[in-house]
Structures are given as C-alpha cells and as structure tokens.
Amino acid sequence: MNQDKTLNNDTPVSEAAGVPATPSTEPHSAESIVGWAVAALEELKAIDIRVLDVRGHCNFTDFMVFSSGTSDRHLKSQANSVVVQVKNHGIRPMGVEGDDVPSTEWVLVDLVDVIVH
C-alpha cells in the first residue's frame, strides 16, 4: 500500500525521504556523488551552491557541498532531495543532522566521501 507523506517544518528529512536504497554492485566515485547532490540542489533552486575539494586537507571526507535556502522548509526540502537522489543511485546516507529541529537554520547530509551542508 502506497502512503503519501505530508511534509511540514517538523518532518525529519530522514523520515520524509522514504525511498529505499537499491544496493549497488559498483562503487560510486565521490565526483559522481557531488554531481548528483548538486543536481538535486539546483533542481530546488538552492542559493549560492559551492563545492570544496578537501582531498588531502581533510581526513573525514573528500568534498563539501554548501548551499543556502530561503526558509527552514526550503533547507529541509534541499536535504530531502539530496537524500532521494543518492538513494536512487544505491547510496545510503550515513546520517542527516538538523532535520528534526522544527525551526532550523542548517541541515547536514553525511554521504561519507561527500558532506552536504
């Protein structure tokens, strides 16, 4: 049975993005993940998207993607879109932070090799 979810400012991104991850037999490059994340952000008209290549400078990730939004809801929608996009490619996010706060000014999606903030 397909259940529609109604999103509001209190709906965590991890709950709203109920797209099951399809296991992948091929590894995905960090560059591919960045491309999918940026595409998801652009689709929702994220503001001031920036990608930092931190390989060799950071020991916990390879890329950091930053963007801004116009409201709490816009930020949560951006994070949700990134989660759905990568799950469609068989990648399960390590975690999503800040999505469970009713009024938030930031959300972080940890994709291990790529962090979207």
N, CA, C and O atoms as a printed pandas DataFrame, in Angstrom:
     atom_number atom_name residue_name chain_id  residue_number  x_coord  y_coord  z_coord
0              1         N          MET        A               1    0.841   -1.174    0.000
1              2        CA          MET        A               1    0.000    0.000    0.000
2              3         C          MET        A               1    0.888    1.239    0.000
3              4         O          MET        A               1    1.787    1.353    0.834
4              5         N          ASN        A               2    0.653    2.155   -0.909
5              6        CA          ASN        A               2    1.439    3.362   -1.033
6              7         C          ASN        A               2    0.837    4.451   -0.153
7              8         O          ASN        A               2   -0.328    4.818   -0.308
8              9         N          GLN        A               3    1.638    4.957    0.764
9             10        CA          GLN        A               3    1.155    6.013    1.648
10            11         C          GLN        A               3    1.857    7.309    1.294
11            12         O          GLN        A               3    3.085    7.355    1.225
12            13         N          ASP        A               4    1.084    8.363    1.068
13            14        CA          ASP        A               4    1.665    9.668    0.815
14            15         C          ASP        A               4    2.052   10.290    2.139
15            16         O          ASP        A               4    1.338   10.156    3.133
16            17         N          LYS        A               5    3.189   10.971    2.148
17            18        CA          LYS        A               5    3.630   11.651    3.362
18            19         C          LYS        A               5    3.459   13.144    3.164
19            20         O          LYS        A               5    3.841   13.685    2.127
20            21         N          THR        A               6    2.901   13.794    4.128
21            22        CA          THR        A               6    2.765   15.229    4.095
22            23         C          THR        A               6    3.938   15.818    4.848
23            24         O          THR        A               6    4.157   15.498    6.016
24            25         N          LEU        A               7    4.694   16.679    4.181
25            26        CA          LEU        A               7    5.848   17.299    4.808
26            27         C          LEU        A               7    5.442   18.607    5.455
27            28         O          LEU        A               7    4.642   19.369    4.911
28            29         N          ASN        A               8    5.995   18.848    6.599
29            30        CA          ASN        A               8    5.861   20.144    7.232
30            31         C          ASN        A               8    7.202   20.475    7.857
31            32         O          ASN        A               8    8.143   19.691    7.737
32            33         N          ASN        A               9    7.311   21.602    8.513
33            34        CA          ASN        A               9    8.595   22.007    9.082
34            35         C          ASN        A               9    9.077   21.075   10.177
35            36         O          ASN        A               9   10.243   21.146   10.565
36            37         N          ASP        A              10    8.215   20.200   10.691
37            38        CA          ASP        A              10    8.603   19.288   11.759
38            39         C          ASP        A              10    8.959   17.896   11.250
39            40         O          ASP        A              10    9.355   17.043   12.044
40            41         N          THR        A              11    8.829   17.643    9.952
41            42        CA          THR        A              11    9.086   16.315    9.404
42            43         C          THR        A              11   10.575   16.134    9.160
43            44         O          THR        A              11   11.150   16.864    8.352
44            45         N          PRO        A              12   11.225   15.173    9.839
45            46        CA          PRO        A              12   12.645   14.933    9.594
46            47         C          PRO        A              12   12.884   14.475    8.160
47            48         O          PRO        A              12   12.095   13.713    7.602
48            49         N          VAL        A              13   13.979   14.947    7.571
49            50        CA          VAL        A              13   14.325   14.571    6.204
50            51         C          VAL        A              13   14.489   13.067    6.096
51            52         O          VAL        A              13   14.051   12.461    5.118
52            53         N          SER        A              14   15.116   12.458    7.096
53            54        CA          SER        A              14   15.358   11.021    7.049
54            55         C          SER        A              14   14.052   10.242    6.999
55            56         O          SER        A              14   14.006    9.161    6.413
56            57         N          GLU        A              15   12.999   10.766    7.598
57            58        CA          GLU        A              15   11.689   10.116    7.571
58            59         C          GLU        A              15   10.968   10.407    6.260
59            60         O          GLU        A              15   10.309    9.533    5.698
60            61         N          ALA        A              16   11.096   11.633    5.781
61            62        CA          ALA        A              16   10.382   12.038    4.576
62            63         C          ALA        A              16   10.941   11.375    3.328
63            64         O          ALA        A              16   10.197   11.101    2.386
64            65         N          ALA        A              17   12.219   11.118    3.312
65            66        CA          ALA        A              17   12.852   10.514    2.131
66            67         C          ALA        A              17   12.746    9.009    2.215
67            68         O          ALA        A              17   13.756    8.317    2.340
68            69         N          GLY        A              18   11.547    8.505    2.148
69            70        CA          GLY        A              18   11.298    7.077    2.318
70            71         C          GLY        A              18   11.593    6.252    1.084
71            72         O          GLY        A              18   10.944    5.233    0.849
72            73         N          VAL        A              19   12.556    6.675    0.298
73            74        CA          VAL        A              19   12.933    5.924   -0.890
74            75         C          VAL        A              19   13.931    4.854   -0.475
75            76         O          VAL        A              19   14.993    5.186    0.052
76            77         N          PRO        A              20   13.625    3.585   -0.696
77            78        CA          PRO        A              20   14.566    2.549   -0.297
78            79         C          PRO        A              20   15.818    2.594   -1.159
79            80         O          PRO        A              20   15.742    2.783   -2.373
80            81         N          ALA        A              21   16.964    2.420   -0.525
81            82        CA          ALA        A              21   18.214    2.389   -1.276
82            83         C          ALA        A              21   18.333    1.058   -1.993
83            84         O          ALA        A              21   18.081    0.001   -1.414
84            85         N          THR        A              22   18.714    1.118   -3.246
85            86        CA          THR        A              22   18.940   -0.095   -4.018
86            87         C          THR        A              22   20.412   -0.440   -3.906
87            88         O          THR        A              22   21.257    0.370   -4.289
88            89         N          PRO        A              23   20.747   -1.618   -3.393
89            90        CA          PRO        A              23   22.157   -1.965   -3.265
90            91         C          PRO        A              23   22.848   -1.906   -4.621
91            92         O          PRO        A              23   22.299   -2.338   -5.635
92            93         N          SER        A              24   24.040   -1.373   -4.618
93            94        CA          SER        A              24   24.796   -1.240   -5.847
94            95         C          SER        A              24   25.977   -2.190   -5.827
95            96         O          SER        A              24   26.599   -2.395   -4.785
96            97         N          THR        A              25   26.283   -2.764   -6.966
97            98        CA          THR        A              25   27.433   -3.653   -7.050
98            99         C          THR        A              25   28.671   -2.889   -7.498
99           100         O          THR        A              25   29.783   -3.408   -7.396
100          101         N          GLU        A              26   28.502   -1.672   -7.991
101          102        CA          GLU        A              26   29.628   -0.874   -8.442
102          103         C          GLU        A              26   29.853    0.280   -7.479
103          104         O          GLU        A              26   28.899    0.923   -7.042
104          105         N          PRO        A              27   31.127    0.548   -7.144
105          106        CA          PRO        A              27   31.397    1.693   -6.278
106          107         C          PRO        A              27   31.143    2.997   -7.040
107          108         O          PRO        A              27   31.340    3.067   -8.253
108          109         N          HIS        A              28   30.713    4.002   -6.329
109          110        CA          HIS        A              28   30.461    5.303   -6.936
110          111         C          HIS        A              28   31.598    6.238   -6.557
111          112         O          HIS        A              28   32.051    6.238   -5.412
112          113         N          SER        A              29   32.053    7.021   -7.499
113          114        CA          SER        A              29   33.116    7.977   -7.201
114          115         C          SER        A              29   32.538    9.152   -6.424
115          116         O          SER        A              29   31.352    9.465   -6.528
116          117         N          ALA        A              30   33.396    9.790   -5.649
117          118        CA          ALA        A              30   32.974   10.974   -4.904
118          119         C          ALA        A              30   32.507   12.059   -5.873
119          120         O          ALA        A              30   31.577   12.807   -5.575
120          121         N          GLU        A              31   33.155   12.140   -7.030
121          122        CA          GLU        A              31   32.771   13.134   -8.029
122          123         C          GLU        A              31   31.346   12.892   -8.530
123          124         O          GLU        A              31   30.598   13.843   -8.754
124          125         N          SER        A              32   30.971   11.626   -8.707
125          126        CA          SER        A              32   29.604   11.305   -9.134
126          127         C          SER        A              32   28.598   11.723   -8.070
127          128         O          SER        A              32   27.550   12.288   -8.381
128          129         N          ILE        A              33   28.925   11.442   -6.819
129          130        CA          ILE        A              33   28.032   11.799   -5.710
130          131         C          ILE        A              33   27.863   13.312   -5.644
131          132         O          ILE        A              33   26.754   13.805   -5.438
132          133         N          VAL        A              34   28.959   14.051   -5.817
133          134        CA          VAL        A              34   28.881   15.517   -5.840
134          135         C          VAL        A              34   27.944   15.966   -6.958
135          136         O          VAL        A              34   27.106   16.844   -6.753
136          137         N          GLY        A              35   28.083   15.371   -8.127
137          138        CA          GLY        A              35   27.229   15.740   -9.261
138          139         C          GLY        A              35   25.760   15.514   -8.973
139          140         O          GLY        A              35   24.922   16.355   -9.300
140          141         N          TRP        A              36   25.441   14.372   -8.356
141          142        CA          TRP        A              36   24.040   14.080   -8.031
142          143         C          TRP        A              36   23.518   15.041   -6.974
143          144         O          TRP        A              36   22.377   15.496   -7.056
144          145         N          ALA        A              37   24.350   15.353   -5.976
145          146        CA          ALA        A              37   23.928   16.279   -4.920
146          147         C          ALA        A              37   23.685   17.669   -5.492
147          148         O          ALA        A              37   22.673   18.301   -5.189
148          149         N          VAL        A              38   24.608   18.144   -6.317
149          150        CA          VAL        A              38   24.458   19.473   -6.914
150          151         C          VAL        A              38   23.224   19.519   -7.814
151          152         O          VAL        A              38   22.490   20.508   -7.803
152          153         N          ALA        A              39   22.989   18.475   -8.584
153          154        CA          ALA        A              39   21.796   18.430   -9.444
154          155         C          ALA        A              39   20.521   18.523   -8.610
155          156         O          ALA        A              39   19.581   19.226   -8.981
156          157         N          ALA        A              40   20.495   17.810   -7.482
157          158        CA          ALA        A              40   19.321   17.851   -6.602
158          159         C          ALA        A              40   19.124   19.255   -6.033
159          160         O          ALA        A              40   17.995   19.737   -5.941
160          161         N          LEU        A              41   20.217   19.905   -5.654
161          162        CA          LEU        A              41   20.130   21.257   -5.101
162          163         C          LEU        A              41   19.688   22.263   -6.169
163          164         O          LEU        A              41   18.856   23.131   -5.907
164          165         N          GLU        A              42   20.246   22.138   -7.360
165          166        CA          GLU        A              42   19.864   23.050   -8.448
166          167         C          GLU        A              42   18.391   22.905   -8.808
167          168         O          GLU        A              42   17.712   23.889   -9.105
168          169         N          GLU        A              43   17.909   21.673   -8.779
169          170        CA          GLU        A              43   16.505   21.420   -9.109
170          171         C          GLU        A              43   15.568   22.170   -8.168
171          172         O          GLU        A              43   14.485   22.596   -8.570
172          173         N          LEU        A              44   15.987   22.329   -6.921
173          174        CA          LEU        A              44   15.157   23.040   -5.936
174          175         C          LEU        A              44   15.576   24.497   -5.768
175          176         O          LEU        A              44   15.186   25.160   -4.807
176          177         N          LYS        A              45   16.371   24.985   -6.710
177          178        CA          LYS        A              45   16.784   26.387   -6.714
178          179         C          LYS        A              45   17.499   26.801   -5.429
179          180         O          LYS        A              45   17.225   27.857   -4.859
180          181         N          ALA        A              46   18.421   25.944   -4.986
181          182        CA          ALA        A              46   19.260   26.293   -3.840
182          183         C          ALA        A              46   20.088   27.526   -4.212
183          184         O          ALA        A              46   20.414   27.744   -5.379
184          185         N          ILE        A              47   20.413   28.311   -3.214
185          186        CA          ILE        A              47   21.127   29.563   -3.421
186          187         C          ILE        A              47   22.613   29.361   -3.141
187          188         O          ILE        A              47   22.986   28.694   -2.176
188          189         N          ASP        A              48   23.457   29.941   -3.992
189          190        CA          ASP        A              48   24.903   30.013   -3.761
190          191         C          ASP        A              48   25.537   28.637   -3.510
191          192         O          ASP        A              48   26.194   28.436   -2.489
192          193         N          ILE        A              49   25.347   27.707   -4.423
193          194        CA          ILE        A              49   25.912   26.359   -4.284
194          195         C          ILE        A              49   27.424   26.440   -4.488
195          196         O          ILE        A              49   27.899   27.006   -5.472
196          197         N          ARG        A              50   28.163   25.870   -3.554
197          198        CA          ARG        A              50   29.626   25.839   -3.612
198          199         C          ARG        A              50   30.103   24.426   -3.330
199          200         O          ARG        A              50   29.553   23.735   -2.472
200          201         N          VAL        A              51   31.135   23.996   -4.060
201          202        CA          VAL        A              51   31.746   22.688   -3.840
202          203         C          VAL        A              51   33.209   22.914   -3.491
203          204         O          VAL        A              51   33.937   23.584   -4.223
204          205         N          LEU        A              52   33.632   22.348   -2.365
205          206        CA          LEU        A              52   35.029   22.418   -1.956
206          207         C          LEU        A              52   35.655   21.039   -2.063
207          208         O          LEU        A              52   35.126   20.066   -1.525
208          209         N          ASP        A              53   36.777   20.956   -2.757
209          210        CA          ASP        A              53   37.548   19.724   -2.845
210          211         C          ASP        A              53   38.538   19.756   -1.689
211          212         O          ASP        A              53   39.500   20.525   -1.710
212          213         N          VAL        A              54   38.305   18.926   -0.686
213          214        CA          VAL        A              54   39.154   18.929    0.510
214          215         C          VAL        A              54   40.041   17.687    0.590
215          216         O          VAL        A              54   40.596   17.378    1.645
216          217         N          ARG        A              55   40.170   16.977   -0.536
217          218        CA          ARG        A              55   41.061   15.815   -0.557
218          219         C          ARG        A              55   42.477   16.278   -0.236
219          220         O          ARG        A              55   42.955   17.271   -0.784
220          221         N          GLY        A              56   43.133   15.562    0.645
221          222        CA          GLY        A              56   44.481   15.926    1.045
222          223         C          GLY        A              56   44.530   16.967    2.149
223          224         O          GLY        A              56   45.597   17.227    2.706
224          225         N          HIS        A              57   43.394   17.567    2.475
225          226        CA          HIS        A              57   43.333   18.578    3.528
226          227         C          HIS        A              57   42.459   18.143    4.694
227          228         O          HIS        A              57   42.509   18.735    5.772
228          229         N          CYS        A              58   41.676   17.131    4.480
229          230        CA          CYS        A              58   40.682   16.701    5.465
230          231         C          CYS        A              58   40.694   15.175    5.521
231          232         O          CYS        A              58   40.738   14.514    4.483
232          233         N          ASN        A              59   40.656   14.620    6.720
233          234        CA          ASN        A              59   40.742   13.157    6.833
234          235         C          ASN        A              59   39.389   12.464    6.967
235          236         O          ASN        A              59   39.353   11.244    7.126
236          237         N          PHE        A              60   38.277   13.195    6.911
237          238        CA          PHE        A              60   36.980   12.537    7.086
238          239         C          PHE        A              60   36.062   12.632    5.870
239          240         O          PHE        A              60   35.003   12.005    5.856
240          241         N          THR        A              61   36.440   13.394    4.858
241          242        CA          THR        A              61   35.629   13.484    3.637
242          243         C          THR        A              61   36.488   13.988    2.493
243          244         O          THR        A              61   37.586   14.500    2.714
244          245         N          ASP        A              62   35.997   13.845    1.278
245          246        CA          ASP        A              62   36.722   14.321    0.096
246          247         C          ASP        A              62   36.171   15.640   -0.439
247          248         O          ASP        A              62   36.922   16.483   -0.930
248          249         N          PHE        A              63   34.849   15.809   -0.340
249          250        CA          PHE        A              63   34.210   17.022   -0.849
250          251         C          PHE        A              63   33.192   17.537    0.155
251          252         O          PHE        A              63   32.560   16.768    0.879
252          253         N          MET        A              64   33.046   18.863    0.183
253          254        CA          MET        A              64   31.995   19.501    0.967
254          255         C          MET        A              64   31.178   20.360    0.006
255          256         O          MET        A              64   31.724   21.149   -0.765
256          257         N          VAL        A              65   29.863   20.189    0.068
257          258        CA          VAL        A              65   28.951   20.952   -0.783
258          259         C          VAL        A              65   28.133   21.850    0.138
259          260         O          VAL        A              65   27.529   21.379    1.102
260          261         N          PHE        A              66   28.117   23.134   -0.162
261          262        CA          PHE        A              66   27.376   24.103    0.644
262          263         C          PHE        A              66   26.310   24.769   -0.218
263          264         O          PHE        A              66   26.509   24.993   -1.412
264          265         N          SER        A              67   25.192   25.079    0.398
265          266        CA          SER        A              67   24.161   25.866   -0.283
266          267         C          SER        A              67   23.337   26.587    0.773
267          268         O          SER        A              67   23.388   26.258    1.958
268          269         N          SER        A              68   22.587   27.562    0.323
269          270        CA          SER        A              68   21.686   28.306    1.204
270          271         C          SER        A              68   20.266   28.151    0.690
271          272         O          SER        A              68   20.033   27.720   -0.439
272          273         N          GLY        A              69   19.326   28.513    1.551
273          274        CA          GLY        A              69   17.921   28.453    1.178
274          275         C          GLY        A              69   17.192   29.685    1.655
275          276         O          GLY        A              69   17.755   30.530    2.352
276          277         N          THR        A              70   15.938   29.779    1.273
277          278        CA          THR        A              70   15.142   30.959    1.601
278          279         C          THR        A              70   14.345   30.807    2.895
279          280         O          THR        A              70   13.816   31.788    3.418
280          281         N          SER        A              71   14.257   29.581    3.413
281          282        CA          SER        A              71   13.476   29.331    4.627
282          283         C          SER        A              71   13.872   27.978    5.212
283          284         O          SER        A              71   14.607   27.214    4.587
284          285         N          ASP        A              72   13.381   27.691    6.408
285          286        CA          ASP        A              72   13.614   26.381    7.028
286          287         C          ASP        A              72   13.093   25.270    6.127
287          288         O          ASP        A              72   13.759   24.255    5.922
288          289         N          ARG        A              73   11.914   25.473    5.602
289          290        CA          ARG        A              73   11.292   24.464    4.730
290          291         C          ARG        A              73   12.121   24.244    3.464
291          292         O          ARG        A              73   12.273   23.110    3.008
292          293         N          HIS        A              74   12.654   25.320    2.900
293          294        CA          HIS        A              74   13.486   25.214    1.705
294          295         C          HIS        A              74   14.747   24.405    2.009
295          296         O          HIS        A              74   15.153   23.571    1.199
296          297         N          LEU        A              75   15.369   24.639    3.162
297          298        CA          LEU        A              75   16.568   23.883    3.548
298          299         C          LEU        A              75   16.258   22.399    3.704
299          300         O          LEU        A              75   17.005   21.548    3.223
300          301         N          LYS        A              76   15.153   22.094    4.378
301          302        CA          LYS        A              76   14.776   20.689    4.569
302          303         C          LYS        A              76   14.437   20.026    3.237
303          304         O          LYS        A              76   14.751   18.855    3.026
304          305         N          SER        A              77   13.806   20.765    2.349
305          306        CA          SER        A              77   13.481   20.220    1.027
306          307         C          SER        A              77   14.747   19.921    0.238
307          308         O          SER        A              77   14.818   18.915   -0.469
308          309         N          GLN        A              78   15.744   20.788    0.355
309          310        CA          GLN        A              78   17.016   20.553   -0.322
310          311         C          GLN        A              78   17.664   19.263    0.185
311          312         O          GLN        A              78   18.104   18.427   -0.604
312          313         N          ALA        A              79   17.715   19.113    1.507
313          314        CA          ALA        A              79   18.316   17.909    2.090
314          315         C          ALA        A              79   17.546   16.667    1.662
315          316         O          ALA        A              79   18.144   15.647    1.321
316          317         N          ASN        A              80   16.232   16.753    1.681
317          318        CA          ASN        A              80   15.395   15.626    1.265
318          319         C          ASN        A              80   15.681   15.253   -0.190
319          320         O          ASN        A              80   15.781   14.072   -0.520
320          321         N          SER        A              81   15.810   16.245   -1.045
321          322        CA          SER        A              81   16.075   15.997   -2.457
322          323         C          SER        A              81   17.427   15.312   -2.655
323          324         O          SER        A              81   17.546   14.409   -3.483
324          325         N          VAL        A              82   18.439   15.733   -1.908
325          326        CA          VAL        A              82   19.761   15.097   -1.986
326          327         C          VAL        A              82   19.664   13.645   -1.538
327          328         O          VAL        A              82   20.213   12.759   -2.193
328          329         N          VAL        A              83   18.971   13.391   -0.427
329          330        CA          VAL        A              83   18.826   12.023    0.089
330          331         C          VAL        A              83   18.124   11.136   -0.941
331          332         O          VAL        A              83   18.573   10.021   -1.206
332          333         N          VAL        A              84   17.043   11.617   -1.512
333          334        CA          VAL        A              84   16.308   10.835   -2.513
334          335         C          VAL        A              84   17.195   10.566   -3.730
335          336         O          VAL        A              84   17.236    9.446   -4.237
336          337         N          GLN        A              85   17.900   11.588   -4.191
337          338        CA          GLN        A              85   18.754   11.448   -5.377
338          339         C          GLN        A              85   19.838   10.387   -5.179
339          340         O          GLN        A              85   20.040    9.540   -6.050
340          341         N          VAL        A              86   20.535   10.425   -4.045
341          342        CA          VAL        A              86   21.614    9.445   -3.846
342          343         C          VAL        A              86   21.056    8.054   -3.582
343          344         O          VAL        A              86   21.663    7.061   -3.984
344          345         N          LYS        A              87   19.908    7.964   -2.911
345          346        CA          LYS        A              87   19.294    6.645   -2.703
346          347         C          LYS        A              87   18.885    6.026   -4.036
347          348         O          LYS        A              87   18.937    4.806   -4.196
348          349         N          ASN        A              88   18.482    6.850   -4.983
349          350        CA          ASN        A              88   18.147    6.349   -6.317
350          351         C          ASN        A              88   19.358    5.752   -7.024
351          352         O          ASN        A              88   19.211    4.980   -7.971
352          353         N          HIS        A              89   20.550    6.109   -6.565
353          354        CA          HIS        A              89   21.789    5.564   -7.120
354          355         C          HIS        A              89   22.393    4.496   -6.205
355          356         O          HIS        A              89   23.538    4.089   -6.398
356          357         N          GLY        A              90   21.630    4.044   -5.219
357          358        CA          GLY        A              90   22.076    2.956   -4.360
358          359         C          GLY        A              90   22.955    3.365   -3.202
359          360         O          GLY        A              90   23.636    2.524   -2.616
360          361         N          ILE        A              91   22.955    4.639   -2.862
361          362        CA          ILE        A              91   23.794    5.123   -1.765
362          363         C          ILE        A              91   22.914    5.465   -0.576
363          364         O          ILE        A              91   21.954    6.228   -0.694
364          365         N          ARG        A              92   23.246    4.902    0.551
365          366        CA          ARG        A              92   22.511    5.184    1.779
366          367         C          ARG        A              92   23.312    6.209    2.591
367          368         O          ARG        A              92   24.452    5.937    2.967
368          369         N          PRO        A              93   22.729    7.382    2.865
369          370        CA          PRO        A              93   23.445    8.380    3.660
370          371         C          PRO        A              93   23.836    7.829    5.031
371          372         O          PRO        A              93   23.091    7.061    5.641
372          373         N          MET        A              94   25.010    8.230    5.501
373          374        CA          MET        A              94   25.476    7.832    6.824
374          375         C          MET        A              94   24.591    8.472    7.895
375          376         O          MET        A              94   24.338    7.879    8.944
376          377         N          GLY        A              95   24.126    9.688    7.614
377          378        CA          GLY        A              95   23.257   10.366    8.565
378          379         C          GLY        A              95   22.788   11.711    8.037
379          380         O          GLY        A              95   23.351   12.268    7.095
380          381         N          VAL        A              96   21.744   12.210    8.673
381          382        CA          VAL        A              96   21.208   13.534    8.372
382          383         C          VAL        A              96   21.048   14.240    9.709
383          384         O          VAL        A              96   20.400   13.720   10.618
384          385         N          GLU        A              97   21.633   15.411    9.829
385          386        CA          GLU        A              97   21.580   16.172   11.081
386          387         C          GLU        A              97   20.844   17.487   10.871
387          388         O          GLU        A              97   20.933   18.096    9.805
388          389         N          GLY        A              98   20.119   17.919   11.896
389          390        CA          GLY        A              98   19.442   19.201   11.855
390          391         C          GLY        A              98   18.064   19.167   11.237
391          392         O          GLY        A              98   17.364   20.180   11.228
392          393         N          ASP        A              99   17.659   18.015   10.717
393          394        CA          ASP        A              99   16.361   17.922   10.044
394          395         C          ASP        A              99   15.212   17.703   11.006
395          396         O          ASP        A              99   14.048   17.859   10.635
396          397         N          ASP        A             100   15.530   17.343   12.238
397          398        CA          ASP        A             100   14.479   17.033   13.207
398          399         C          ASP        A             100   14.165   18.207   14.132
399          400         O          ASP        A             100   13.397   18.063   15.083
400          401         N          VAL        A             101   14.754   19.358   13.854
401          402        CA          VAL        A             101   14.511   20.558   14.646
402          403         C          VAL        A             101   13.433   21.372   13.934
403          404         O          VAL        A             101   13.582   21.687   12.753
404          405         N          PRO        A             102   12.341   21.718   14.638
405          406        CA          PRO        A             102   11.238   22.425   13.977
406          407         C          PRO        A             102   11.668   23.696   13.240
407          408         O          PRO        A             102   11.233   23.934   12.113
408          409         N          SER        A             103   12.505   24.498   13.856
409          410        CA          SER        A             103   12.976   25.721   13.217
410          411         C          SER        A             103   14.492   25.631   13.132
411          412         O          SER        A             103   15.194   25.883   14.112
412          413         N          THR        A             104   14.987   25.276   11.968
413          414        CA          THR        A             104   16.417   25.054   11.817
414          415         C          THR        A             104   17.006   26.015   10.799
415          416         O          THR        A             104   16.326   26.440    9.865
416          417         N          GLU        A             105   18.265   26.353   10.985
417          418        CA          GLU        A             105   18.953   27.209   10.034
418          419         C          GLU        A             105   19.995   26.430    9.247
419          420         O          GLU        A             105   20.686   26.996    8.401
420          421         N          TRP        A             106   20.112   25.133    9.521
421          422        CA          TRP        A             106   21.064   24.309    8.779
422          423         C          TRP        A             106   20.623   22.856    8.805
423          424         O          TRP        A             106   19.943   22.407    9.727
424          425         N          VAL        A             107   21.025   22.140    7.779
425          426        CA          VAL        A             107   20.824   20.695    7.704
426          427         C          VAL        A             107   22.082   20.129    7.061
427          428         O          VAL        A             107   22.609   20.706    6.111
428          429         N          LEU        A             108   22.562   19.006    7.574
429          430        CA          LEU        A             108   23.758   18.373    7.046
430          431         C          LEU        A             108   23.423   16.953    6.616
431          432         O          LEU        A             108   22.788   16.208    7.363
432          433         N          VAL        A             109   23.850   16.574    5.408
433          434        CA          VAL        A             109   23.679   15.211    4.910
434          435         C          VAL        A             109   25.076   14.617    4.768
435          436         O          VAL        A             109   25.885   15.102    3.977
436          437         N          ASP        A             110   25.359   13.560    5.541
437          438        CA          ASP        A             110   26.666   12.906    5.532
438          439         C          ASP        A             110   26.630   11.731    4.569
439          440         O          ASP        A             110   25.979   10.719    4.828
440          441         N          LEU        A             111   27.331   11.876    3.462
441          442        CA          LEU        A             111   27.418   10.819    2.453
442          443         C          LEU        A             111   28.814   10.186    2.464
443          444         O          LEU        A             111   29.239    9.607    1.465
444          445         N          VAL        A             112   29.513   10.292    3.569
445          446        CA          VAL        A             112   30.861    9.800    3.835
446          447         C          VAL        A             112   31.893   10.554    2.991
447          448         O          VAL        A             112   32.582   11.424    3.525
448          449         N          ASP        A             113   32.025   10.256    1.707
449          450        CA          ASP        A             113   33.016   10.934    0.869
450          451         C          ASP        A             113   32.585   12.342    0.485
451          452         O          ASP        A             113   33.390   13.136   -0.003
452          453         N          VAL        A             114   31.313   12.646    0.710
453          454        CA          VAL        A             114   30.756   13.962    0.393
454          455         C          VAL        A             114   29.852   14.378    1.552
455          456         O          VAL        A             114   29.015   13.602    2.013
456          457         N          ILE        A             115   30.035   15.607    2.012
457          458        CA          ILE        A             115   29.155   16.167    3.041
458          459         C          ILE        A             115   28.415   17.345    2.422
459          460         O          ILE        A             115   29.029   18.242    1.845
460          461         N          VAL        A             116   27.095   17.335    2.547
461          462        CA          VAL        A             116   26.266   18.414    2.003
462          463         C          VAL        A             116   25.733   19.209    3.180
463          464         O          VAL        A             116   25.099   18.653    4.077
464          465         N          HIS        A             117   25.988   20.505    3.178
465          466        CA          HIS        A             117   25.594   21.364    4.297
466          467         C          HIS        A             117   24.820   22.550    3.755
467          468         O          HIS        A             117   24.387   23.409    4.524
